[in-house]
Every structure is written in structure tokens, then in C-alpha cells.
Amino acid sequence: MRPLQALGLSATAEAAYLALVKQGPQTLARLAGRPALAGAPPEGLQHALGELTDMGLVSRTDDKLTAQPPRATLEAVAERRAREARVAYESATLLSRFWLDHTSGPSYVEVVDTSHSPDAIQRRVHHEAVAEVRALSIGPVGEGERVPEVDTDAWDAMARGVAYRVVYSADILQEPKALEVAHECVDRGEQARVFPDLAMNLLLCDDRLAVLSVVAPDRAGHHTVVVQPSGFLDGLIGFFESHWRLAVPLPPFGNTIESGARPTNESRQLLGYLSAGLTDESIAREFGVNKRTVTRRIARLQEVLGAKTRFQLGVQAGRRGWL
């Protein structure tokens, strides 16, 4: 139960309020000694009590802190936020009309300037999602090297019950830090798969919003497009789902491959042809054998590497260094 955190109050504020409700009026010193608040720094507790006082959930009389009934106070908060939400929607409608009157292009597409705050629009998806976030991830795009890091906004969304399905570029298998970060997200509840050669980063916020990021032609930055409900958005949703169906589960972290077996030159050549996209017929011509022989050799390699599909075969071969 995190009712006050859901309203934006800190975990310390929520713990303090619940302690005051359970134990009755307390002095600050006695409240600080409660097990639920053990370890909270004094300044943190003071700030938390300020949050509660500002909202009207706690009153101070002499040296005592007293919890106030929540319904009337929080109903007033709900009404105020509902008014703010209505004003925000009305403002969005008015400003959107003004925007359309002074710009060209379809109304359901917004090109976003991300030169100064490239992650702000992505945070919007994590904050606004209600049911599910779906993503294609090639990692950071644009100029400069960025170390992969955990997206705590995604963790917060998963904690409040939002489902996450993410398709990562297969390049992640060659990047230990990126793979570690992905598995941290999986440990939090994310479903993750990998797919070769993703062309863009895509975030889908339920079925309401898409954020599409691609590298700029000069690679000095990237372009971000926000897509509102439209046929275009439906197409992007279908684009993700097709990749999800074709992708394979993210390999377990630290799943080392036994190194006893070594590929023959023929196996390396066959894997090279497969990774280049050649058909079985074309590979058969290169080897001077019939198609069924090629099919059998591929099936044998899949058996040796424990791969159920040809894409998994490529992933496992890459992890072993066979390619």
C-alpha cells in the first residue's frame, strides 16, 4: 500500500503519517524512534513532516504531531488536481490549434527538439503509461559515447504495475555493461528479447503515444518524433509486434558457453553465408551440394549450439566467437 507516494509524497512522509495514525500523537523525537522511520536522517524527517503539514494531513500542537483524517483533505487534493488536469487539456487543445495554424504537416506528428534535453520526452512515456510500455532499443544515438545505465523511470513505472516488453538490438550481446543493465530490468519484471539490426529507438506508451528516435544524417545528434493516435501510430504498433514475434528471448546473464567445441572452416563459412542473408539455395551453389545437404548442416549446427531458430543460431555463434 503506497497511497501517499502515489500522490507524490516521499516514502518517509508516508511512513510518518502511518505511524502517527497507528500510534497516535507523537513528539518529533518519539516519532523518529519508530521502527518504520529508523535510519531516516533528521533533515529528511523534517522535510517529510513539512510535506504532510502542507497537505493538511498532520497538525502541530505544542510539541506534538497529530495525524488528521485523510478523506476530506485528499478529496480536496483530488478536486484541485482534477481542475488542473482540465485546464491542462484545455490549454493543450488551444495551443495545438495555434501550433497548427502556424506550422505545416500532419497534426498527429510532432518533431521534437531534443538537443538540450534528449531524455525528457522518453521520461514522459514512463510517467504517463498506464498499462504497457513497448520498446525497440538500439541504445544511445548521436554523437559521443554514453555508458549504458539503468532507467529508474522505467523501474518506477514497473513498480506501479506497468508491463514492459523490450526488443534490444543483438549488439547488446557483445556489450557486457549494456547486457547487465538489461538484466537488471528483467529482474524488475521486464520481458526482453533480442533482434538483429534494429534501425531506431521506439517507445510506445499504451496505444496512445509513440516516441521515435533516429540518428541524424551527420550523426551529430538525433531526431525525435512524437506520434499521436493515427494510422501512423497503428503502423508503429504493428511494427513493434512483428519484431517481438521474430525476436528471441534475452540469454541469461552470465550464461557462459562451453568452449570445448571448435567450428570447422566449413561451419564458419556456412555461418558467414547465413549471417549475410543468403538463401539455402544460394549456399548450396557456393558449396557445390544440394539444398537438403545445406539444410541438414544448418540443423546440425543448431543442435550443437542449442538454437531453436536460425536467428538463435547466429546469436549463439556470435557469443562463441564463431563468426
C-alpha positions, 0 to 999 in steps of 0.5 A: 500500500503506497497511497501517499507516494502515489500522490507524490509524497516521499516514502518517509512522509508516508511512513510518518503519517502511518505511524502517527495514525497507528500510534497516535500523537507523537513528539518529533523525537518519539516519532523518529524512534519508530521502527518504520522511520529508523535510519531516516536522517533528521533533515529528511524527517523534517522535510517529510513532516513539512510535506504532510503539514502542507497537505493538511494531513498532520497538525502541530500542537505544542510539541506534538504531531497529530495525524488528521483524517485523510478523506476530506483533505485528499478529496480536496487534493483530488478536486484541485488536481482534477481542475488542473488536469482540465485546464491542462487539456484545455490549454493543450487543445488551444495551443495545438490549434495555434501550433497548427495554424502556424506550422505545416504537416500532419497534426498527429506528428510532432518533431521534437527538439531534443538537443538540450534535453534528449531524455525528457520526452522518453521520461514522459512515456514512463510517467504517463503509461498506464498499462504497457510500455513497448520498446525497440532499443538500439541504445544511445544515438548521436554523437559521443559515447554514453555508458549504458545505465539503468532507467529508474523511470522505467523501474518506477513505472514497473513498480506501479504495475506497468508491463514492459516488453523490450526488443534490444538490438543483438549488439547488446550481446557483445556489450557486457555493461549494456547486457547487465543493465538489461538484466537488471530490468528483467529482474524488475519484471521486464520481458526482453528479447533480442533482434538483429539490426534494429534501425531506431529507438521506439517507445510506445506508451499504451496505444496512445503515444509513440516516441521515435528516435533516429540518428541524424544524417551527420550523426551529430545528434538525433531526431525525435518524433512524437506520434499521436493516435493515427494510422501512423501510430497503428503502423508503429504498433504493428511494427513493434509486434512483428519484431517481438514475434521474430525476436528471441528471448534475452540469454541469461546473464552470465550464461557462459558457453562451453568452449570445448567445441571448435567450428570447422572452416566449413561451419564458419563459412556456412555461418558467414553465408547465413549471417549475410542473408543468403538463401539455402539455395544460394549456399548450396551453389557456393558449396557445390551440394544440394539444398537438403545437404545445406539444410541438414548442416544448418540443423546440425549446427543448431543442435550443437549450439542449442538454437531453436531458430536460425536467428538463435543460431547466429546469436549463439555463434556470435557469443562463441566467437564463431563468426 
